[in-house]
Amino acid sequence: MLNSIQHFIENGVPNLQKASKDFSEDPRDFAGFIYKVRNEALQMALDYIF
């Protein structure tokens, strides 16, 4: 579990920050923002399980 949390902090958080930055630059792409956040959340869950 600790490894999955560390992995999320190192990879997931920067990806979420990038998605947020991209959305703030182009708020018309709300679907893309949701897609990126969903993928990061799913990846975090999969890393936690496996």
PyMOL Python script that loads the backbone (N, CA, C, O; Angstrom):
from pymol import cmd

cmd.read_pdbstr("""\
ATOM      1  N   MET A   1       0.826  -1.190   0.000  1.00  0.00           N
ATOM      2  CA  MET A   1       0.000   0.000   0.000  1.00  0.00           C
ATOM      3  C   MET A   1       0.868   1.250   0.000  1.00  0.00           C
ATOM      4  O   MET A   1       0.573   2.214  -0.705  1.00  0.00           O
ATOM      5  N   LEU A   2       1.930   1.234   0.784  1.00  0.00           N
ATOM      6  CA  LEU A   2       2.802   2.400   0.847  1.00  0.00           C
ATOM      7  C   LEU A   2       3.395   2.723  -0.521  1.00  0.00           C
ATOM      8  O   LEU A   2       3.507   3.888  -0.902  1.00  0.00           O
ATOM      9  N   ASN A   3       3.773   1.679  -1.254  1.00  0.00           N
ATOM     10  CA  ASN A   3       4.329   1.901  -2.596  1.00  0.00           C
ATOM     11  C   ASN A   3       3.312   2.519  -3.532  1.00  0.00           C
ATOM     12  O   ASN A   3       3.663   3.369  -4.349  1.00  0.00           O
ATOM     13  N   SER A   4       2.046   2.103  -3.428  1.00  0.00           N
ATOM     14  CA  SER A   4       1.031   2.663  -4.310  1.00  0.00           C
ATOM     15  C   SER A   4       0.757   4.129  -3.978  1.00  0.00           C
ATOM     16  O   SER A   4       0.499   4.936  -4.871  1.00  0.00           O
ATOM     17  N   ILE A   5       0.813   4.465  -2.699  1.00  0.00           N
ATOM     18  CA  ILE A   5       0.624   5.870  -2.309  1.00  0.00           C
ATOM     19  C   ILE A   5       1.795   6.705  -2.793  1.00  0.00           C
ATOM     20  O   ILE A   5       1.608   7.803  -3.319  1.00  0.00           O
ATOM     21  N   GLN A   6       2.994   6.189  -2.618  1.00  0.00           N
ATOM     22  CA  GLN A   6       4.178   6.908  -3.077  1.00  0.00           C
ATOM     23  C   GLN A   6       4.146   7.071  -4.598  1.00  0.00           C
ATOM     24  O   GLN A   6       4.482   8.134  -5.120  1.00  0.00           O
ATOM     25  N   HIS A   7       3.743   6.019  -5.299  1.00  0.00           N
ATOM     26  CA  HIS A   7       3.634   6.080  -6.758  1.00  0.00           C
ATOM     27  C   HIS A   7       2.622   7.148  -7.175  1.00  0.00           C
ATOM     28  O   HIS A   7       2.864   7.901  -8.118  1.00  0.00           O
ATOM     29  N   PHE A   8       1.492   7.211  -6.475  1.00  0.00           N
ATOM     30  CA  PHE A   8       0.483   8.214  -6.806  1.00  0.00           C
ATOM     31  C   PHE A   8       1.008   9.622  -6.556  1.00  0.00           C
ATOM     32  O   PHE A   8       0.755  10.532  -7.345  1.00  0.00           O
ATOM     33  N   ILE A   9       1.739   9.798  -5.462  1.00  0.00           N
ATOM     34  CA  ILE A   9       2.288  11.124  -5.158  1.00  0.00           C
ATOM     35  C   ILE A   9       3.294  11.538  -6.225  1.00  0.00           C
ATOM     36  O   ILE A   9       3.325  12.696  -6.640  1.00  0.00           O
ATOM     37  N   GLU A  10       4.115  10.590  -6.669  1.00  0.00           N
ATOM     38  CA  GLU A  10       5.153  10.912  -7.650  1.00  0.00           C
ATOM     39  C   GLU A  10       4.611  11.069  -9.069  1.00  0.00           C
ATOM     40  O   GLU A  10       5.130  11.869  -9.848  1.00  0.00           O
ATOM     41  N   ASN A  11       3.576  10.310  -9.404  1.00  0.00           N
ATOM     42  CA  ASN A  11       3.079  10.319 -10.786  1.00  0.00           C
ATOM     43  C   ASN A  11       1.669  10.874 -10.915  1.00  0.00           C
ATOM     44  O   ASN A  11       1.402  11.682 -11.804  1.00  0.00           O
ATOM     45  N   GLY A  12       0.779  10.457 -10.053  1.00  0.00           N
ATOM     46  CA  GLY A  12      -0.614  10.859 -10.166  1.00  0.00           C
ATOM     47  C   GLY A  12      -0.849  12.331  -9.882  1.00  0.00           C
ATOM     48  O   GLY A  12      -1.575  13.006 -10.611  1.00  0.00           O
ATOM     49  N   VAL A  13      -0.229  12.823  -8.817  1.00  0.00           N
ATOM     50  CA  VAL A  13      -0.430  14.232  -8.451  1.00  0.00           C
ATOM     51  C   VAL A  13       0.055  15.170  -9.556  1.00  0.00           C
ATOM     52  O   VAL A  13      -0.669  16.092  -9.932  1.00  0.00           O
ATOM     53  N   PRO A  14       1.277  14.957 -10.091  1.00  0.00           N
ATOM     54  CA  PRO A  14       1.682  15.832 -11.200  1.00  0.00           C
ATOM     55  C   PRO A  14       0.753  15.745 -12.411  1.00  0.00           C
ATOM     56  O   PRO A  14       0.505  16.747 -13.082  1.00  0.00           O
ATOM     57  N   ASN A  15       0.245  14.551 -12.685  1.00  0.00           N
ATOM     58  CA  ASN A  15      -0.691  14.412 -13.813  1.00  0.00           C
ATOM     59  C   ASN A  15      -1.989  15.167 -13.541  1.00  0.00           C
ATOM     60  O   ASN A  15      -2.546  15.791 -14.445  1.00  0.00           O
ATOM     61  N   LEU A  16      -2.470  15.114 -12.305  1.00  0.00           N
ATOM     62  CA  LEU A  16      -3.680  15.868 -11.959  1.00  0.00           C
ATOM     63  C   LEU A  16      -3.426  17.367 -12.016  1.00  0.00           C
ATOM     64  O   LEU A  16      -4.291  18.128 -12.449  1.00  0.00           O
ATOM     65  N   GLN A  17      -2.248  17.795 -11.584  1.00  0.00           N
ATOM     66  CA  GLN A  17      -1.905  19.214 -11.665  1.00  0.00           C
ATOM     67  C   GLN A  17      -1.846  19.675 -13.117  1.00  0.00           C
ATOM     68  O   GLN A  17      -2.296  20.772 -13.450  1.00  0.00           O
ATOM     69  N   LYS A  18      -1.282  18.822 -13.982  1.00  0.00           N
ATOM     70  CA  LYS A  18      -1.230  19.170 -15.405  1.00  0.00           C
ATOM     71  C   LYS A  18      -2.632  19.242 -15.997  1.00  0.00           C
ATOM     72  O   LYS A  18      -2.933  20.146 -16.777  1.00  0.00           O
ATOM     73  N   ALA A  19      -3.485  18.299 -15.630  1.00  0.00           N
ATOM     74  CA  ALA A  19      -4.866  18.323 -16.128  1.00  0.00           C
ATOM     75  C   ALA A  19      -5.570  19.593 -15.673  1.00  0.00           C
ATOM     76  O   ALA A  19      -6.308  20.210 -16.441  1.00  0.00           O
ATOM     77  N   SER A  20      -5.342  19.980 -14.429  1.00  0.00           N
ATOM     78  CA  SER A  20      -5.953  21.199 -13.901  1.00  0.00           C
ATOM     79  C   SER A  20      -5.423  22.435 -14.632  1.00  0.00           C
ATOM     80  O   SER A  20      -6.186  23.340 -14.967  1.00  0.00           O
ATOM     81  N   LYS A  21      -4.119  22.465 -14.875  1.00  0.00           N
ATOM     82  CA  LYS A  21      -3.518  23.597 -15.589  1.00  0.00           C
ATOM     83  C   LYS A  21      -4.059  23.673 -17.011  1.00  0.00           C
ATOM     84  O   LYS A  21      -4.420  24.747 -17.491  1.00  0.00           O
ATOM     85  N   ASP A  22      -4.114  22.509 -17.689  1.00  0.00           N
ATOM     86  CA  ASP A  22      -4.643  22.484 -19.054  1.00  0.00           C
ATOM     87  C   ASP A  22      -6.088  22.976 -19.084  1.00  0.00           C
ATOM     88  O   ASP A  22      -6.478  23.713 -19.991  1.00  0.00           O
ATOM     89  N   PHE A  23      -6.879  22.570 -18.095  1.00  0.00           N
ATOM     90  CA  PHE A  23      -8.275  22.996 -18.049  1.00  0.00           C
ATOM     91  C   PHE A  23      -8.390  24.490 -17.785  1.00  0.00           C
ATOM     92  O   PHE A  23      -9.251  25.161 -18.354  1.00  0.00           O
ATOM     93  N   SER A  24      -7.518  25.014 -16.919  1.00  0.00           N
ATOM     94  CA  SER A  24      -7.589  26.453 -16.640  1.00  0.00           C
ATOM     95  C   SER A  24      -7.199  27.274 -17.864  1.00  0.00           C
ATOM     96  O   SER A  24      -7.667  28.400 -18.033  1.00  0.00           O
ATOM     97  N   GLU A  25      -6.341  26.712 -18.721  1.00  0.00           N
ATOM     98  CA  GLU A  25      -5.951  27.410 -19.947  1.00  0.00           C
ATOM     99  C   GLU A  25      -7.032  27.318 -21.024  1.00  0.00           C
ATOM    100  O   GLU A  25      -7.173  28.223 -21.847  1.00  0.00           O
ATOM    101  N   ASP A  26      -7.795  26.220 -21.015  1.00  0.00           N
ATOM    102  CA  ASP A  26      -8.867  26.036 -21.997  1.00  0.00           C
ATOM    103  C   ASP A  26     -10.076  25.401 -21.315  1.00  0.00           C
ATOM    104  O   ASP A  26     -10.280  24.192 -21.428  1.00  0.00           O
ATOM    105  N   PRO A  27     -10.885  26.202 -20.606  1.00  0.00           N
ATOM    106  CA  PRO A  27     -12.016  25.642 -19.862  1.00  0.00           C
ATOM    107  C   PRO A  27     -13.127  25.061 -20.734  1.00  0.00           C
ATOM    108  O   PRO A  27     -14.080  24.481 -20.213  1.00  0.00           O
ATOM    109  N   ARG A  28     -13.020  25.209 -22.035  1.00  0.00           N
ATOM    110  CA  ARG A  28     -14.027  24.615 -22.917  1.00  0.00           C
ATOM    111  C   ARG A  28     -13.886  23.099 -22.993  1.00  0.00           C
ATOM    112  O   ARG A  28     -14.835  22.400 -23.350  1.00  0.00           O
ATOM    113  N   ASP A  29     -12.702  22.592 -22.659  1.00  0.00           N
ATOM    114  CA  ASP A  29     -12.459  21.150 -22.749  1.00  0.00           C
ATOM    115  C   ASP A  29     -12.738  20.470 -21.396  1.00  0.00           C
ATOM    116  O   ASP A  29     -11.868  19.814 -20.823  1.00  0.00           O
ATOM    117  N   PHE A  30     -13.945  20.641 -20.917  1.00  0.00           N
ATOM    118  CA  PHE A  30     -14.327  20.046 -19.636  1.00  0.00           C
ATOM    119  C   PHE A  30     -14.346  18.525 -19.717  1.00  0.00           C
ATOM    120  O   PHE A  30     -13.967  17.851 -18.759  1.00  0.00           O
ATOM    121  N   ALA A  31     -14.778  17.983 -20.836  1.00  0.00           N
ATOM    122  CA  ALA A  31     -14.812  16.527 -21.000  1.00  0.00           C
ATOM    123  C   ALA A  31     -13.404  15.940 -20.930  1.00  0.00           C
ATOM    124  O   ALA A  31     -13.206  14.885 -20.327  1.00  0.00           O
ATOM    125  N   GLY A  32     -12.438  16.599 -21.531  1.00  0.00           N
ATOM    126  CA  GLY A  32     -11.056  16.145 -21.467  1.00  0.00           C
ATOM    127  C   GLY A  32     -10.521  16.176 -20.047  1.00  0.00           C
ATOM    128  O   GLY A  32      -9.786  15.279 -19.633  1.00  0.00           O
ATOM    129  N   PHE A  33     -10.888  17.205 -19.305  1.00  0.00           N
ATOM    130  CA  PHE A  33     -10.474  17.323 -17.904  1.00  0.00           C
ATOM    131  C   PHE A  33     -11.053  16.175 -17.082  1.00  0.00           C
ATOM    132  O   PHE A  33     -10.338  15.549 -16.300  1.00  0.00           O
ATOM    133  N   ILE A  34     -12.330  15.902 -17.255  1.00  0.00           N
ATOM    134  CA  ILE A  34     -12.973  14.808 -16.533  1.00  0.00           C
ATOM    135  C   ILE A  34     -12.334  13.477 -16.902  1.00  0.00           C
ATOM    136  O   ILE A  34     -12.105  12.636 -16.033  1.00  0.00           O
ATOM    137  N   TYR A  35     -12.050  13.284 -18.168  1.00  0.00           N
ATOM    138  CA  TYR A  35     -11.424  12.051 -18.646  1.00  0.00           C
ATOM    139  C   TYR A  35     -10.059  11.840 -17.976  1.00  0.00           C
ATOM    140  O   TYR A  35      -9.756  10.736 -17.524  1.00  0.00           O
ATOM    141  N   LYS A  36      -9.244  12.887 -17.911  1.00  0.00           N
ATOM    142  CA  LYS A  36      -7.915  12.782 -17.307  1.00  0.00           C
ATOM    143  C   LYS A  36      -8.007  12.498 -15.814  1.00  0.00           C
ATOM    144  O   LYS A  36      -7.261  11.664 -15.301  1.00  0.00           O
ATOM    145  N   VAL A  37      -8.906  13.172 -15.111  1.00  0.00           N
ATOM    146  CA  VAL A  37      -9.062  12.952 -13.672  1.00  0.00           C
ATOM    147  C   VAL A  37      -9.571  11.537 -13.411  1.00  0.00           C
ATOM    148  O   VAL A  37      -9.101  10.866 -12.492  1.00  0.00           O
ATOM    149  N   ARG A  38     -10.520  11.088 -14.208  1.00  0.00           N
ATOM    150  CA  ARG A  38     -11.051   9.731 -14.050  1.00  0.00           C
ATOM    151  C   ARG A  38      -9.962   8.691 -14.266  1.00  0.00           C
ATOM    152  O   ARG A  38      -9.861   7.729 -13.506  1.00  0.00           O
ATOM    153  N   ASN A  39      -9.158   8.878 -15.286  1.00  0.00           N
ATOM    154  CA  ASN A  39      -8.082   7.924 -15.563  1.00  0.00           C
ATOM    155  C   ASN A  39      -7.074   7.870 -14.421  1.00  0.00           C
ATOM    156  O   ASN A  39      -6.603   6.790 -14.064  1.00  0.00           O
ATOM    157  N   GLU A  40      -6.741   9.012 -13.852  1.00  0.00           N
ATOM    158  CA  GLU A  40      -5.807   9.029 -12.722  1.00  0.00           C
ATOM    159  C   GLU A  40      -6.409   8.334 -11.506  1.00  0.00           C
ATOM    160  O   GLU A  40      -5.715   7.601 -10.802  1.00  0.00           O
ATOM    161  N   ALA A  41      -7.683   8.558 -11.259  1.00  0.00           N
ATOM    162  CA  ALA A  41      -8.341   7.911 -10.119  1.00  0.00           C
ATOM    163  C   ALA A  41      -8.399   6.399 -10.323  1.00  0.00           C
ATOM    164  O   ALA A  41      -8.154   5.636  -9.389  1.00  0.00           O
ATOM    165  N   LEU A  42      -8.720   5.971 -11.528  1.00  0.00           N
ATOM    166  CA  LEU A  42      -8.745   4.532 -11.821  1.00  0.00           C
ATOM    167  C   LEU A  42      -7.354   3.917 -11.690  1.00  0.00           C
ATOM    168  O   LEU A  42      -7.200   2.820 -11.151  1.00  0.00           O
ATOM    169  N   GLN A  43      -6.351   4.625 -12.182  1.00  0.00           N
ATOM    170  CA  GLN A  43      -4.989   4.116 -12.078  1.00  0.00           C
ATOM    171  C   GLN A  43      -4.557   4.001 -10.622  1.00  0.00           C
ATOM    172  O   GLN A  43      -3.895   3.036 -10.242  1.00  0.00           O
ATOM    173  N   MET A  44      -4.931   4.984  -9.807  1.00  0.00           N
ATOM    174  CA  MET A  44      -4.598   4.925  -8.382  1.00  0.00           C
ATOM    175  C   MET A  44      -5.259   3.720  -7.732  1.00  0.00           C
ATOM    176  O   MET A  44      -4.633   3.028  -6.929  1.00  0.00           O
ATOM    177  N   ALA A  45      -6.509   3.465  -8.068  1.00  0.00           N
ATOM    178  CA  ALA A  45      -7.220   2.323  -7.502  1.00  0.00           C
ATOM    179  C   ALA A  45      -6.567   1.014  -7.938  1.00  0.00           C
ATOM    180  O   ALA A  45      -6.415   0.099  -7.128  1.00  0.00           O
ATOM    181  N   LEU A  46      -6.186   0.918  -9.189  1.00  0.00           N
ATOM    182  CA  LEU A  46      -5.532  -0.295  -9.679  1.00  0.00           C
ATOM    183  C   LEU A  46      -4.161  -0.500  -9.022  1.00  0.00           C
ATOM    184  O   LEU A  46      -3.789  -1.625  -8.691  1.00  0.00           O
ATOM    185  N   ASP A  47      -3.422   0.583  -8.838  1.00  0.00           N
ATOM    186  CA  ASP A  47      -2.131   0.472  -8.161  1.00  0.00           C
ATOM    187  C   ASP A  47      -2.309   0.029  -6.716  1.00  0.00           C
ATOM    188  O   ASP A  47      -1.494  -0.724  -6.183  1.00  0.00           O
ATOM    189  N   TYR A  48      -3.358   0.492  -6.098  1.00  0.00           N
ATOM    190  CA  TYR A  48      -3.637   0.134  -4.709  1.00  0.00           C
ATOM    191  C   TYR A  48      -4.008  -1.354  -4.595  1.00  0.00           C
ATOM    192  O   TYR A  48      -3.586  -2.034  -3.660  1.00  0.00           O
ATOM    193  N   ILE A  49      -4.790  -1.843  -5.544  1.00  0.00           N
ATOM    194  CA  ILE A  49      -5.235  -3.238  -5.503  1.00  0.00           C
ATOM    195  C   ILE A  49      -4.102  -4.187  -5.855  1.00  0.00           C
ATOM    196  O   ILE A  49      -3.928  -5.216  -5.202  1.00  0.00           O
ATOM    197  N   PHE A  50      -3.337  -3.852  -6.872  1.00  0.00           N
ATOM    198  CA  PHE A  50      -2.280  -4.758  -7.332  1.00  0.00           C
ATOM    199  C   PHE A  50      -1.000  -4.279  -6.764  1.00  0.00           C
ATOM    200  O   PHE A  50       0.046  -4.879  -7.008  1.00  0.00           O
TER     201      PHE A  50
END
""", "prot")
cmd.dss("prot")
cmd.show_as("cartoon", "prot")
cmd.util.cbc("prot")
cmd.orient("prot")
